[in-house]
Amino acid sequence: GMETEGGSAVAFTADVEKGSDLLRFHCTASEVVNIDTVEYLPGGESGVADNAYTGPDFDELDEDLKNAFHEYLEDVGVTESLSNFIAMYSDHKEQQEYTRWLQNVQKFTR
């Protein structure tokens, strides 16, 4: 994944459903949860057009609104500890894939 100070940053999405509608948080997990964009999908996945508006750049939003979104995510269970777990798991998975690759390349080149 992308490198940040103190480890990898891992992209993930968190979908919150209400009825048939969907609020999709595009996030990056590192030591904290970074929200990149918040996408509103009326009618869920099926209603998504290719050129659909994916929401404003999160960094450009008002501080109060950003805080509200972060609090909302925590309320639905996307917390810093989950973010840490996602980042750690991703590092672990990458390490496993690297080890497997190394073994395969060694076998191949013998």
C-alpha positions in Angstrom: 0.0 0.0 0.0 0.9 3.7 0.2 3.6 4.5 2.7 2.9 6.9 5.5 4.9 7.7 8.6 4.7 4.6 10.8 3.5 2.0 8.3 1.2 1.4 5.4 -2.0 3.2 4.6 -4.7 0.9 3.3 -7.7 2.1 1.3 -11.1 0.6 2.3 -14.8 1.5 1.9 -17.4 1.5 4.6 -21.0 1.2 3.5 -23.8 2.3 5.7 -27.3 1.2 4.5 -30.6 2.8 5.4 -33.5 1.2 3.6 -32.4 0.8 0.0 -30.1 3.9 0.1 -26.4 3.7 0.8 -23.8 6.1 2.2 -20.3 4.9 1.1 -17.3 6.2 2.9 -14.0 5.9 1.0 -11.4 5.8 3.7 -7.7 5.2 4.3 -6.7 3.2 7.3 -3.5 4.0 9.1 -3.2 4.9 12.8 -6.4 6.8 12.3 -9.3 6.7 9.9 -8.9 9.2 7.1 -12.0 9.8 5.1 -11.3 10.6 1.4 -14.8 11.0 0.1 -18.4 10.3 1.2 -20.6 9.1 -1.6 -24.4 9.0 -1.4 -26.0 6.2 -3.5 -29.8 6.5 -3.6 -31.2 3.0 -4.4 -27.9 1.4 -3.4 -25.4 -0.1 -5.9 -27.9 -0.7 -8.6 -28.6 3.0 -9.0 -24.9 3.9 -9.6 -24.2 5.5 -13.0 -20.6 5.5 -14.2 -20.4 9.2 -14.1 -22.1 9.6 -10.8 -21.0 12.4 -8.5 -18.8 10.8 -5.8 -19.1 13.6 -3.4 -16.8 16.6 -2.6 -13.2 16.2 -1.7 -13.4 15.6 2.0 -10.5 17.9 2.8 -12.4 20.8 1.4 -15.4 20.3 3.7 -16.2 22.5 6.7 -14.4 21.3 9.9 -17.7 20.8 11.7 -19.0 18.7 8.9 -15.8 16.6 8.8 -16.0 16.0 12.6 -19.7 15.0 12.2 -18.8 12.4 9.6 -16.0 11.0 11.7 -18.3 10.8 14.7 -21.0 9.1 12.6 -18.4 6.5 11.4 -17.4 5.8 15.0 -21.1 5.4 15.9 -21.5 2.7 13.3 -18.3 0.9 14.4 -15.6 2.3 12.2 -13.2 3.2 14.9 -9.4 3.8 15.2 -8.9 0.3 16.5 -10.7 -1.1 13.4 -8.5 1.2 11.3 -5.4 -0.1 13.0 -6.6 -3.7 12.5 -7.2 -3.1 8.8 -3.7 -1.6 8.4 -2.0 -4.4 10.4 -3.9 -7.1 8.6 -2.9 -5.7 5.2 0.8 -5.5 6.2 0.5 -9.2 7.4 -1.2 -10.3 4.2 1.5 -8.4 2.1 4.2 -10.2 4.1 2.6 -13.6 3.5 2.3 -12.8 -0.3 5.9 -11.7 -0.4 7.1 -14.9 1.4 5.1 -17.1 -1.0 6.5 -15.1 -4.0 10.0 -15.6 -2.7 9.5 -19.4 -2.3 8.0 -19.7 -5.8 10.9 -17.7 -7.4 13.5 -19.8 -5.5 11.9 -23.0 -6.7 11.6 -21.7 -10.2 15.2 -20.6 -10.5 16.8 -23.7 -9.0 
